[in-house]
Each structure stands twice: as structure tokens, then as C-alpha cells.
Amino acid sequence: MNQNLNLEEIRLDPISHIHRDNNPQFIASLARGFELLRCFSAEKQVLGNQELAQLTGLPKPTIARITYTLVTLGYLKQLPDSSKYMLDIGVLALGYAALSNIVIRNLAHPFMQEMSLQVQAPVALATRDRLNMLYLDVIQTNSMMRRQIGSTLSLYSSAMGRACLAATPETERQILMTALEKQHPKNWDEIHFGLQKAFQDYEQHGYCISLGEWKKDINSVAVPLLNSKHGLFVFNCGAPNFQLSAERIEKEIGPMLKFMVNNIHEALLDID
């Protein structure tokens, strides 16, 4: 297995690698700090040392030293008269710096706006973050479906996640599939069946769909864009099923999204 795939395995299960701590190039203390920051999310905005210890498997004394350090550096904020923490402005600064480095985001935005206006439905851009898809840009409409930049969605049940897996090279995809099976052992047969169907859709039509599988009553279609320099990104269009029926996705939205992504791909080649 090449080095990139070894790195992917570490990223998918960093805590186990931290506990092994057998790589002289791997700074475990730094990794612990970043893994602790990753425990915070839109759903888990405020966490204490006990909760962080449970989420990471790290000892509470270690957690206490890390949270103290991160508060000192401005990456965590301790709530007044509390032992709870939330992300501070330092994390936001890193996030916006990262977004500014993603060339395709600014390039794709006007294409996404044009399509969203035409179909009157949200159009979004995302990339994979471990076993989730992370929104990088969203063109909102009056649709009831509202997603925010930085929010995540499922890798296996969303159209975006399925398109990402479909476009991922086979060897790397198998690592991700193994990790998904480990994460969802009880319903893996159902998940695997849905993914195989999505891969067939991608081979036949060039896009993947999710009809109420990611979220009830939400239909969506997604198309990946793979660039040797910039990596793998996925575009989607999704909305409530009364707005985007399966028939409309197949006959109108899917082909339009493929056309949009092809135009973005050509524009990206022109600036490289």
C-alpha cells in the first residue's frame, strides 16, 4: 500500500494511531489537540472535559492539559463560571484561511448561482472529510432545505457522498468501504446494496441520486469533479421531493448538473 493510503487509514482512525504512538514522524500530542477540536460541531457546541474524554478515549488529565493549552492559544473559549468549552475565534481564522485556498470554490460559485436560479433549488459544493461530506459552498433559495457552509452530511446515504465514493479510486474506496462497514455493522448489508446501486447509476448516467435516503422527503442528485491538481469535489442539487421529483431529477436536474460540472472542469483547466 502506498504512503497516501497509509495516511488515509490514519485519518480515518486517528485515535487508535495516537494510542499506538509508534511512528517517529507522528507528533501524538499535536494530534490529540486537533482530535479534541474535532469533537465540537454544530450539534455539540459546548463540551466539558468529561465529555471530551469519552469522545476521544483520552485520560481526563490529558484532556485538561489540552483544553488549557487551546484556551491559552485562542482556539477554545471557557464559558464563564463553568468547566465547559466552545470553539473560539482562532478556529474560525484557520477555517476561512482554508476556504480561501480552495480555488474551485470561487471559480464554481457563478456557475452554481446560474443553475440554482434556473431550477429554483439549492445547489451546493462539498468535499469529503473522513467519513462525511463537508459543505464548502451553498447557493440557497426559498426552498425549505437550508444547509450551511461547514455542515456535514452522510457519506453513504447522501447523493454527494455516493458520488464521492463512486469517483474515488478503487483501492482508496475499499479502505473507505471497510471503515463504513466497521462504523455501521448492523445495517451494512442495506448500506452496501445502496452504494452498489449508486455506483451503477454513476457508470450509466454520470451522477448519483438519493431519494429520501439521506433525509426523509428530500431528493437530490450529485456529480463529482476530479482534478489531478485540486482533488475530488462534488456538486449537488437537492430539495423536498414535491419540488424535485425522481422524474425531474432524471430528465432535467441530473443532465443540467452534469453540464454545469463539465463547464466548471473546463474553466478549472484554463486557469491551471
C-alpha positions, -999 to +999 in steps of 0.1 A: +000+000+000+014+034-009+020+062+016-011+082+007-033+052+015-015+047+048-022+084+056-059+078+048-061+050+072-046+072+100-070+100+092-100+076+094-089+062+128-065+087+144-072+079+180-060+043+175-029+056+159-024+081+187-027+052+213-002+031+193+022+061+191+048+040+172+055+064+143+086+087+150+073+112+124+039+114+141+035+140+169+009+124+191+004+154+214-004+176+184-028+150+171-046+148+204-052+186+203-066+185+168-088+155+176-102+173+206-111+203+185-129+179+160-152+168+188-170+202+186-197+205+160-230+223+152-247+196+173-221+196+200-212+232+205-204+231+242-184+202+258-166+196+291-135+176+299-156+145+309-174+145+276-142+151+256-126+122+274-155+100+265-154+111+228-117+107+224-108+079+248-081+100+262-075+103+300-091+133+318-057+147+330-045+147+294-078+164+283-074+190+310-039+199+298-050+201+262-081+223+269-059+246+290-034+250+261-061+255+235-078+282+256-045+299+261-039+299+223-074+312+215-088+280+199-112+272+227-132+295+250-141+285+285-176+295+295-179+319+325-182+301+358-182+267+340-160+238+332-174+237+297-157+249+265-167+260+230-147+268+199-131+302+198-122+327+170-088+310+163-105+281+147-126+304+126-094+321+113-080+288+103-112+278+086-115+309+065-079+307+055-085+271+043-116+282+023-096+309+006-071+284-006-098+263-024-096+277-059-126+258-072-149+274-047-147+309-061-145+296-097-176+275-094-198+300-075-212+319-105-220+286-123-238+273-092-258+306-089-269+303-125-281+268-122-298+274-089-317+303-104-328+282-134-341+252-114-352+272-083-335+248-060-303+249-038-270+239-055-240+230-033-204+222-034-187+197-009-157+175-004-150+145+018-138+149+053-131+114+067-165+096+066-186+126+060-191+152+032-184+188+042-202+217+026-178+243+011-204+265-006-242+266-009-265+286-031-297+290-011-332+295-025-366+298-009-366+260-005-373+247+030-340+228+027-313+250+043-277+239+047-248+259+060-211+261+049-192+238+072-221+215+080-218+178+071-238+150+056-236+113+053-210+096+030-231+066+023-268+078+022-265+112+006-262+117-032-230+137-026-214+110-005-223+083-030-209+104-059-177+110-040-173+072-034-181+064-070-153+087-082-128+077-056-100+053-070-108+017-062-081+010-037-089+040-016-126+034-020-122-001-004-105+015+026-135+038+030-160+010+025-142-011+051-143+019+076-180+024+068-188-013+075-169-011+108-189+020+117-223+005+107-221-033+112-258-039+119-272-023+087-241-028+065-259-051+040-285-024+033-259+003+031-237-018+008-267-025-015-275+012-018-239+021-026-236-006-053-268+007-069-253+043-067-221+031-084-241+016-112-260+048-116-228+067-119-214+044-145-246+046-166-257+082-161-227+101-147-245+111-115-257+096-082-291+101-065-306+099-031-344+097-029-354+102+007-324+080+019-303+107+034-332+126+048-369+118+046-388+136+018-355+151+004-344+142-031-310+151-045-286+143-073-248+148-073-220+149-098-183+146-089-154+166-103-120+150-101-089+172-109-054+159-106-042+191-090-071+202-069-086+169-059-121+155-057-151+177-052-189+170-055-217+193-067-254+186-059-289+199-063-314+188-037-348+199-024-380+185-010-395+157-032-425+178-041-401+202-057-376+177-071-394+146-081-374+115-092-386+120-127-375+156-128-341+146-114-336+120-141-348+141-170-338+176-161-317+182-130-292+154-134-282+163-170-281+200-161-258+193-132-235+172-154-234+201-179-226+226-151-198+204-137-183+199-171-182+237-176-165+242-142-140+215-150-131+232-183-128+266-166-105+250-140-082+236-167-080+270-183-065+286-151-041+257-142 
